[in-house]
């Protein structure tokens, strides 16, 4: 299989199911942003962090491929003629969402309570977490817009919402592990 097909040379691409759409279509923007997020998460995983976090991030990357596949599927062609789903892969489940919640609870149990907003930064690895978090929020906004027009599995949006929270908490946990000071945002009083 060659990496280049030349079929997109005129600014269109095929969804899963064969429908061709412009490369600027919201569906393409949604799963393209998921791909960008997956790349940022790979960069976090490549840092000097604990093995457990690396394992969770690898699992998340696998789940993001599922999210991308769901978003890349033409809803009108999601089913085969025999009624079976064209996309023959696992779905994002309630257990996937629960895992992120449990991971956040574990991280939070070892941190001081948050009393203010925190400025992103302090260490390159922590900054990568914040960048991934903001890309995840953008992916969520785009996917939410897509869902308004062409609904898809509800757990996808739930997963993205929880994932951005997880990435924030991972950044906080790594700040503590790396002995990095969290700089609080305290509004100036007039």
C-alpha positions as YAML, in Angstrom:
chain: A
units: angstrom
residues:
- id: 1
  name: UNK
  ca: [0.00, 0.00, 0.00]
- id: 2
  name: UNK
  ca: [1.49, 3.32, -1.05]
- id: 3
  name: UNK
  ca: [1.19, 6.31, 1.28]
- id: 4
  name: UNK
  ca: [0.23, 8.59, -1.58]
- id: 5
  name: UNK
  ca: [-2.90, 7.90, -3.59]
- id: 6
  name: UNK
  ca: [-3.26, 11.20, -5.48]
- id: 7
  name: UNK
  ca: [-7.03, 11.01, -4.89]
- id: 8
  name: UNK
  ca: [-6.91, 14.10, -2.67]
- id: 9
  name: UNK
  ca: [-5.04, 16.29, -5.11]
- id: 10
  name: UNK
  ca: [-8.18, 18.33, -5.82]
- id: 11
  name: UNK
  ca: [-8.92, 19.10, -2.17]
- id: 12
  name: UNK
  ca: [-11.27, 16.23, -1.33]
- id: 13
  name: UNK
  ca: [-10.89, 13.11, 0.75]
- id: 14
  name: UNK
  ca: [-12.92, 9.97, 1.39]
- id: 15
  name: UNK
  ca: [-14.72, 9.20, 4.61]
- id: 16
  name: UNK
  ca: [-14.95, 5.65, 5.89]
- id: 17
  name: UNK
  ca: [-17.71, 4.29, 3.66]
- id: 18
  name: UNK
  ca: [-16.45, 6.02, 0.54]
- id: 19
  name: UNK
  ca: [-18.23, 9.39, 0.56]
- id: 20
  name: UNK
  ca: [-15.94, 12.15, -0.70]
- id: 21
  name: UNK
  ca: [-15.97, 15.50, 1.06]
- id: 22
  name: UNK
  ca: [-13.84, 18.65, 0.94]
- id: 23
  name: UNK
  ca: [-10.75, 18.49, 3.14]
- id: 24
  name: UNK
  ca: [-12.09, 21.48, 5.09]
- id: 25
  name: UNK
  ca: [-15.33, 19.62, 5.99]
- id: 26
  name: UNK
  ca: [-16.12, 19.72, 9.72]
- id: 27
  name: UNK
  ca: [-15.90, 15.92, 9.88]
- id: 28
  name: UNK
  ca: [-12.33, 16.06, 8.54]
- id: 29
  name: UNK
  ca: [-11.51, 18.92, 10.92]
- id: 30
  name: UNK
  ca: [-12.86, 16.87, 13.84]
- id: 31
  name: UNK
  ca: [-10.84, 13.71, 13.27]
- id: 32
  name: UNK
  ca: [-7.82, 15.71, 12.09]
- id: 33
  name: UNK
  ca: [-7.78, 17.48, 15.44]
- id: 34
  name: UNK
  ca: [-8.00, 14.09, 17.17]
- id: 35
  name: UNK
  ca: [-4.93, 13.06, 15.17]
- id: 36
  name: UNK
  ca: [-3.13, 16.23, 16.30]
- id: 37
  name: UNK
  ca: [-4.10, 15.48, 19.91]
- id: 38
  name: UNK
  ca: [-2.80, 11.92, 19.56]
- id: 39
  name: UNK
  ca: [0.55, 13.29, 18.38]
- id: 40
  name: UNK
  ca: [0.83, 15.61, 21.39]
- id: 41
  name: UNK
  ca: [0.01, 12.73, 23.71]
- id: 42
  name: UNK
  ca: [2.75, 10.71, 22.02]
- id: 43
  name: UNK
  ca: [5.16, 13.55, 22.80]
- id: 44
  name: UNK
  ca: [4.14, 13.50, 26.47]
- id: 45
  name: UNK
  ca: [4.62, 9.73, 26.53]
- id: 46
  name: UNK
  ca: [8.14, 10.17, 25.11]
- id: 47
  name: UNK
  ca: [9.18, 12.28, 28.12]
- id: 48
  name: UNK
  ca: [10.91, 11.02, 31.25]
- id: 49
  name: UNK
  ca: [7.73, 10.15, 33.16]
- id: 50
  name: UNK
  ca: [6.64, 7.16, 35.21]
- id: 51
  name: UNK
  ca: [5.78, 3.92, 33.44]
- id: 52
  name: UNK
  ca: [2.18, 3.88, 34.70]
- id: 53
  name: UNK
  ca: [1.49, 7.26, 33.07]
- id: 54
  name: UNK
  ca: [3.15, 6.06, 29.86]
- id: 55
  name: UNK
  ca: [0.93, 2.98, 29.86]
- id: 56
  name: UNK
  ca: [-2.23, 5.06, 30.39]
- id: 57
  name: UNK
  ca: [-1.17, 7.45, 27.62]
- id: 58
  name: UNK
  ca: [-0.59, 4.52, 25.24]
- id: 59
  name: UNK
  ca: [-4.07, 3.23, 26.05]
- id: 60
  name: UNK
  ca: [-5.50, 6.71, 25.44]
- id: 61
  name: UNK
  ca: [-3.75, 6.84, 22.06]
- id: 62
  name: UNK
  ca: [-5.44, 3.58, 21.10]
- id: 63
  name: UNK
  ca: [-8.82, 4.98, 22.21]
- id: 64
  name: UNK
  ca: [-8.22, 8.12, 20.14]
- id: 65
  name: UNK
  ca: [-7.88, 5.95, 17.04]
- id: 66
  name: UNK
  ca: [-11.35, 4.61, 17.84]
- id: 67
  name: UNK
  ca: [-12.63, 8.18, 18.28]
- id: 68
  name: UNK
  ca: [-11.05, 9.15, 14.96]
- id: 69
  name: UNK
  ca: [-12.64, 6.18, 13.20]
- id: 70
  name: UNK
  ca: [-16.08, 7.06, 14.57]
- id: 71
  name: UNK
  ca: [-15.67, 10.66, 13.43]
- id: 72
  name: UNK
  ca: [-14.37, 9.56, 10.02]
- id: 73
  name: UNK
  ca: [-17.40, 7.37, 9.29]
- id: 74
  name: UNK
  ca: [-20.16, 8.67, 7.05]
- id: 75
  name: UNK
  ca: [-23.28, 8.19, 9.21]
- id: 76
  name: UNK
  ca: [-25.35, 7.35, 6.13]
- id: 77
  name: UNK
  ca: [-22.96, 4.52, 5.28]
- id: 78
  name: UNK
  ca: [-22.24, 3.33, 8.83]
- id: 79
  name: UNK
  ca: [-24.27, 0.17, 8.31]
- id: 80
  name: UNK
  ca: [-23.72, -2.52, 5.71]
- id: 81
  name: UNK
  ca: [-26.62, -3.83, 3.65]
- id: 82
  name: UNK
  ca: [-27.04, -6.74, 6.08]
- id: 83
  name: UNK
  ca: [-27.49, -4.26, 8.97]
- id: 84
  name: UNK
  ca: [-24.08, -4.89, 10.56]
- id: 85
  name: UNK
  ca: [-21.87, -1.95, 11.43]
- id: 86
  name: UNK
  ca: [-19.31, -1.09, 8.77]
- id: 87
  name: UNK
  ca: [-16.90, -0.02, 11.50]
- id: 88
  name: UNK
  ca: [-16.02, -3.37, 13.09]
- id: 89
  name: UNK
  ca: [-13.98, -2.10, 16.06]
- id: 90
  name: UNK
  ca: [-14.49, -1.57, 19.77]
- id: 91
  name: UNK
  ca: [-16.46, 1.46, 20.87]
- id: 92
  name: UNK
  ca: [-15.65, 4.02, 23.52]
- id: 93
  name: UNK
  ca: [-17.29, 2.56, 26.60]
- id: 94
  name: UNK
  ca: [-18.38, 3.80, 29.99]
- id: 95
  name: UNK
  ca: [-15.41, 1.82, 31.37]
- id: 96
  name: UNK
  ca: [-13.02, 3.90, 29.25]
- id: 97
  name: UNK
  ca: [-14.46, 7.06, 30.78]
- id: 98
  name: UNK
  ca: [-14.39, 5.55, 34.27]
- id: 99
  name: UNK
  ca: [-10.69, 4.71, 33.89]
- id: 100
  name: UNK
  ca: [-9.89, 8.38, 33.23]
- id: 101
  name: UNK
  ca: [-11.94, 9.38, 36.28]
- id: 102
  name: UNK
  ca: [-10.14, 6.83, 38.47]
- id: 103
  name: UNK
  ca: [-6.76, 8.02, 37.22]
- id: 104
  name: UNK
  ca: [-7.69, 11.63, 38.02]
- id: 105
  name: UNK
  ca: [-8.87, 10.65, 41.50]
- id: 106
  name: UNK
  ca: [-5.57, 8.86, 42.15]
- id: 107
  name: UNK
  ca: [-3.53, 11.84, 40.99]
- id: 108
  name: UNK
  ca: [-5.65, 14.31, 42.93]
- id: 109
  name: UNK
  ca: [-5.40, 12.29, 46.16]
- id: 110
  name: UNK
  ca: [-1.66, 13.05, 46.22]
- id: 111
  name: UNK
  ca: [-1.91, 16.79, 45.53]
- id: 112
  name: UNK
  ca: [-2.80, 19.83, 47.57]
- id: 113
  name: UNK
  ca: [-6.29, 21.17, 46.84]
- id: 114
  name: UNK
  ca: [-6.52, 23.61, 43.97]
- id: 115
  name: UNK
  ca: [-7.57, 27.04, 45.20]
- id: 116
  name: UNK
  ca: [-6.81, 29.14, 42.10]
- id: 117
  name: UNK
  ca: [-6.37, 28.78, 38.38]
- id: 118
  name: UNK
  ca: [-2.86, 27.64, 37.49]
- id: 119
  name: UNK
  ca: [-0.68, 29.21, 34.83]
- id: 120
  name: UNK
  ca: [0.40, 26.58, 32.29]
- id: 121
  name: UNK
  ca: [4.12, 25.84, 32.37]
- id: 122
  name: UNK
  ca: [6.93, 25.29, 34.82]
- id: 123
  name: UNK
  ca: [8.52, 22.37, 32.99]
- id: 124
  name: UNK
  ca: [8.53, 21.28, 29.35]
- id: 125
  name: UNK
  ca: [6.68, 18.03, 30.12]
- id: 126
  name: UNK
  ca: [4.00, 19.87, 32.08]
- id: 127
  name: UNK
  ca: [3.65, 22.38, 29.24]
- id: 128
  name: UNK
  ca: [3.11, 19.51, 26.78]
- id: 129
  name: UNK
  ca: [0.25, 18.33, 29.00]
- id: 130
  name: UNK
  ca: [-1.34, 21.77, 28.85]
- id: 131
  name: UNK
  ca: [-0.93, 21.97, 25.08]
- id: 132
  name: UNK
  ca: [-2.53, 18.53, 24.71]
- id: 133
  name: UNK
  ca: [-5.34, 19.63, 27.05]
- id: 134
  name: UNK
  ca: [-6.13, 22.68, 24.93]
- id: 135
  name: UNK
  ca: [-5.98, 20.67, 21.69]
- id: 136
  name: UNK
  ca: [-8.35, 18.17, 23.33]
- id: 137
  name: UNK
  ca: [-10.76, 21.00, 24.20]
- id: 138
  name: UNK
  ca: [-10.62, 22.21, 20.59]
- id: 139
  name: UNK
  ca: [-11.28, 18.66, 19.37]
- id: 140
  name: UNK
  ca: [-14.23, 18.50, 21.75]
- id: 141
  name: UNK
  ca: [-15.65, 21.79, 20.44]
- id: 142
  name: UNK
  ca: [-15.35, 20.70, 16.83]
- id: 143
  name: UNK
  ca: [-16.79, 17.25, 17.56]
- id: 144
  name: UNK
  ca: [-19.66, 18.85, 19.47]
- id: 145
  name: UNK
  ca: [-20.45, 21.01, 16.44]
- id: 146
  name: UNK
  ca: [-20.31, 17.95, 14.20]
- id: 147
  name: UNK
  ca: [-22.57, 16.04, 16.60]
- id: 148
  name: UNK
  ca: [-25.16, 18.84, 16.39]
- id: 149
  name: UNK
  ca: [-25.35, 18.26, 12.63]
- id: 150
  name: UNK
  ca: [-24.61, 14.55, 12.33]
- id: 151
  name: UNK
  ca: [-24.96, 12.76, 15.69]
- id: 152
  name: UNK
  ca: [-22.56, 9.99, 16.65]
- id: 153
  name: UNK
  ca: [-21.96, 7.84, 19.73]
- id: 154
  name: UNK
  ca: [-22.51, 9.90, 22.89]
- id: 155
  name: UNK
  ca: [-19.55, 8.34, 24.71]
- id: 156
  name: UNK
  ca: [-17.16, 9.97, 22.25]
- id: 157
  name: UNK
  ca: [-17.99, 13.46, 23.53]
- id: 158
  name: UNK
  ca: [-17.95, 12.25, 27.13]
- id: 159
  name: UNK
  ca: [-14.53, 10.71, 26.59]
- id: 160
  name: UNK
  ca: [-13.08, 13.88, 25.09]
- id: 161
  name: UNK
  ca: [-14.49, 15.96, 27.94]
- id: 162
  name: UNK
  ca: [-12.98, 13.66, 30.54]
- id: 163
  name: UNK
  ca: [-9.70, 13.36, 28.64]
- id: 164
  name: UNK
  ca: [-9.05, 17.09, 28.75]
- id: 165
  name: UNK
  ca: [-9.61, 16.98, 32.52]
- id: 166
  name: UNK
  ca: [-7.24, 14.02, 32.78]
- id: 167
  name: UNK
  ca: [-4.53, 15.87, 30.84]
- id: 168
  name: UNK
  ca: [-4.87, 18.82, 33.23]
- id: 169
  name: UNK
  ca: [-4.55, 16.52, 36.24]
- id: 170
  name: UNK
  ca: [-1.63, 14.67, 34.65]
- id: 171
  name: UNK
  ca: [0.12, 18.04, 34.29]
- id: 172
  name: UNK
  ca: [-0.52, 18.78, 37.97]
- id: 173
  name: UNK
  ca: [0.70, 15.34, 38.99]
- id: 174
  name: UNK
  ca: [3.84, 15.68, 36.91]
- id: 175
  name: UNK
  ca: [4.46, 19.14, 38.40]
- id: 176
  name: UNK
  ca: [4.47, 17.55, 41.85]
- id: 177
  name: UNK
  ca: [6.64, 14.63, 40.70]
- id: 178
  name: UNK
  ca: [9.14, 17.00, 39.05]
- id: 179
  name: UNK
  ca: [9.09, 19.39, 42.04]
- id: 180
  name: UNK
  ca: [7.84, 22.21, 39.84]
- id: 181
  name: UNK
  ca: [6.05, 25.10, 41.49]
- id: 182
  name: UNK
  ca: [2.51, 25.64, 40.26]
- id: 183
  name: UNK
  ca: [2.10, 29.34, 39.69]
- id: 184
  name: UNK
  ca: [-1.36, 30.46, 40.71]
- id: 185
  name: UNK
  ca: [-3.24, 33.05, 38.73]
- id: 186
  name: UNK
  ca: [-4.31, 35.65, 41.22]
- id: 187
  name: UNK
  ca: [-6.14, 38.59, 39.64]
- id: 188
  name: UNK
  ca: [-4.74, 41.97, 40.47]
- id: 189
  name: UNK
  ca: [-7.06, 44.11, 42.53]
- id: 190
  name: UNK
  ca: [-7.78, 47.62, 41.33]
...
